[in-house]
Every structure is written in structure tokens, then in C-alpha cells.
């Protein structure tokens, strides 16, 4: 048997996971674009910024996907450890305690003795347990989904930098002026996406969506400021 999430046919990523990945990706790409020195930026710098920002998106998408898989392995390993401990315990009360301690709040207080005993009995009746946690195809699809979410959701923040050169040619703007205008547009897109992600997250979690959206946008810029101040 493989210890997996309770619903095999549920979505690869739940709404909170999806929105969290978007928020993390936006904060990372913002920390990159906000660190640009507009005063000293030239045409070659803009090209480097564009390449660097896209590279940042790709790198963070890969890192986040790897961390997603590592988290699954750790959680699954913990589940196997608890299951083995329950099976090895000769004291039924101890087995029920192990299961209750593994439940998140407030489920640990909701499930009574009968439900915990039923779970303990079912764990004891399992034919076998995996020796070590394993990744399934669903997990790899989830990791790929994380990568796509981070990259595609942050790409709109980078797109305005594609128009620096056309702005210079069309409106006869200096390089620094065109880049500064592009920065404003990019930041506006990022703020809008931070707010929208927070709004949806708040609505899903049962919080005030408008307030949550505003808080997320504010937190994002605070974290970006801290990242830049620390040399990130």
C-alpha cells in the first residue's frame, strides 16, 4: 500500500496550493525587476533584464516544483512512520493517540474514540506498507503544474519589458525614460495580480476577499523591499 492523499481523483493541486504558487512566483520576479537601476540602464541592460527576469521565472518554477516533490516525500514518509508505529503498538490507546496526534486541528478533537479505533483497526489490517515513500505519476504531474503556474503566472510581469525598444522608436523616448515607463506598467501588472490572487485566496478560505487581496499586495511589496534591501 502507498500512503497517499485521501482523494485519488481530486485535482493535482488544490486552490490554496495553486494561488500560493502564484503569489510566491510574483514576489520572486518582483524582487528581480524592482532591483533594476533605471538611471544607469541602457539598451543592452534592458535585454539582460528581460533575459534575467525570464530566467528567474524558469529557475523559481523548477525550484518550486522540486520543493513540491520533496514535501510530498516528507509527508508520505511521516505517514508511513506513523502507520508502522500504530501497527507495532500493542496498546490500543497508544495507537489511537498516535493517529489523533497526526491529525491537523481541529480534526484531532472532532474524531472520537470510535472513529480513531476504527482507523487503528484498518491500519492493522493492511496487508503491507511500502518500505519507503514513493512518488507517483500524479505527483510528477503536480510538480509540472507547479512549474507552469509559477512561470506562466509571472510572465505577464515580464512582458512589458518587450516594449522598451518600440517605445523608444515610436515616441522618441530616451532609454531610461522608456524603461521607467515599462517598470511602472510591470509593477502595475504585478500589483493587480497580487491583489487578484489574494482576493481569490480570501474568498476560498472564507476571509474577506477584498481585504485579503489588499493585504497580499501589501505583503508582497514589503517582502520584495526586504529582499532587495538584503541584496536579493
Buried (B, 14 or more C-beta within 10 A) or exposed (E): EEBBEEEEEEEBBEEEBBBBBBBBBBBBBBBBBBBBEBEEBEEEBBEEBBEBBBEBBBEBBBBBBEEBBEEBBEBBBEBBBBBEBBBEBEEBEEBBBBBBEBBEEEEEEEBEEEBBBEBBEEBBEEEEBEEEBBBEEBBBEBBBBBBEBBBEBBBBBBBBBEBBBEBBEEEEBEBBBBBBBBBEBBBEBBBBBBBBBBBBBBBBEEBEBEEBBBBBBBBBBEBBEEBBEEEE
